[in-house]
Amino acid sequence: MASTAASAPRRRRPPVRPARVLLHLFLAGTALAWLAPLLWAVYAALRPYGETSTKGYVSWPDRLSLGNFSDAFTQSEMPHYFGNTLLIAVPAVLLTLFLSSCVAFYASRFDFRLNLALLLVFTAGNLLPQQVIITPLYRLYLLVDLPGITASGKLYDSALGLVLIHVAFQSGFCVFVLSNYMRMLPHELTEAALVDGASVWRMYWQIVLPLCRPAMAALATLLSIWIYNDFFWAIVLISTGENMPITSALKNLSGQYFTDPNLVAAGALLTAIPTLIVYFALQRQFVSGLTLGASKG
């Protein structure tokens, strides 16, 4: 037995292909290129401004500290602006997913003449540049009166105005994704429920929507990141500094005559933490939602 085992041929490792080596080098270089600005921001945020002003940023640090992070957190009043962002992002994400899933359910599970036209209208909304409607939307927000609903009495300079604009612009993409996903579900499920006497709302809420959890989780992750990182509409539709979201509040760290880049880098890193938490919390559902339909069988 020992001689048989000794005489057995050893498995040879497959030769390393040059194309595969180049592919790995390209992927590693691309990853480093994307991570370089982030690593540089972390390096700058850990150094005091006095040291970098004398030695320069391309130098070996004498000491590293978390002082810039604590200063940025207190000087920019981040807890207040984090609260403003939650008042905008959470309702906008929930409302967008609910309305989009309703439209996608109706367009994918029912046959009618304007089915394709309805999907085209929602999809075409993503092709409209947001900058085109700045002036009419600005005037509309100034004219709409909402006494008792918003602090200013108007959609302008209110969290509700930002929520509505995010819902309007993000619904098209969500309807497109959810409608395609719902078409993959067996029609026998809703047909059997219809035979049993289930209402349309019950078919949507108790049968179709639970099966769309992976797609909903993937969209929730994307929407949370997109809406949280929005800077454009916050600048256009918010005039009071107290109502600004966290991305717009970073300008509080910039003075009129002097700006500490290390302090701004620390504030930007603190601002990015919630998006990382959302992504890692929904990472499994996000990946599974993106890979749905990638393989057959």
Secondary structure, DSSP 4 states (H G I P E B T S, - for coil): -HHHHHHSPPPPPPPPPHHHHHHHHHHHHHHHHHHHHHHHHHHHHTS-HHHHHHH-SSS--S---SHHHHHHHHHTTHHHHHHHHHHHHHHHHHHHHHHHHHHHHHHHHS--TTHHHHHHHHHHGGGS-GGGGHHHHHHHHHH-B-BTTBSSSBSTTSHHHHHHHHHHHHHHHHHHHHHHHHHTS-HHHHHHHHHTT--HHHIIIIIIHHHTHHHHHHHHHHHHHHHHT--HHHHHH---GGG--HHHHGGGGB-SS-B-HHHHHHHHHHHHHHHHHHHHHTHHHHHHHHTTTSS--
